[in-house]
Amino acid sequence: MPSIRAQPVAPPAPPEPSPAPRVAVVMGSDSDLPTLQPAVEMLEHFGVTCEVRVLSAHRTPLEMVAFAQGAATKGLKVIIAGAGGAAHLPGMVASLTPLPVIGVPVQSRALSGVDSLHSIVQMPAGIPVATVAIGGGANAGLLAVQILATADAALAEALLAYRQQLHDQVTGKDGRLTQLGSRAYLAAMQASGDRQW
Ligand code: C2R
């Protein structure tokens, strides 16, 4: 009689350890997350692991200092910092780390983000913050990828492919606009309810 011994089952492979984050995305409040999420998604698009934190120079100053002072030694290469209003977080983080800091001004209700922009961009000589546009989360993510790409050939190649896609999108739109004429193009665009039709 054949034996009915159970076949040995290979144990499930252990999950791949995700690489240590190379970028941190930090923000003054979780209310800033809608502005910073496009940065996270841009990093994810390029396969760059990031750490996402709420840290405030005003409300959690000691946690902010601990994070900024330890950022370089734990392997981070770039920090994206977004804040609104009296947006001191990016500059304070920059003052505590040698890593490049990209500031994202968050659109405030009272002053439409101009307060955030001025707070972030007007740094004194010696402690720069590379400031993107008000609400410019996606560009902050892209700029972080570009910084990493200076020492990462695969990322540099992925960036070229991304630029090519942008180019092809625009030439495609230009072709359709030329073919349809502006009136029909606009009608089709409005009918689609989406500028990316
Ligand atoms: P709440 O929505 O939590 O009241 O925050 C945040 O970035 C946010 O845009 C309102 C705004 O306060 C900002 N905030 C800063 C800092 N901490 C919080 N600008 C900072 O440390 O710079």
Residues whose N, C-alpha, C, O or C-beta is under 5 A from the ligand:
A	BS01	C2R	G28 S29 S31 D32 L55 S56 A57 H58 G82 A83 G84 G85 A86 A87 H88 L89 V106
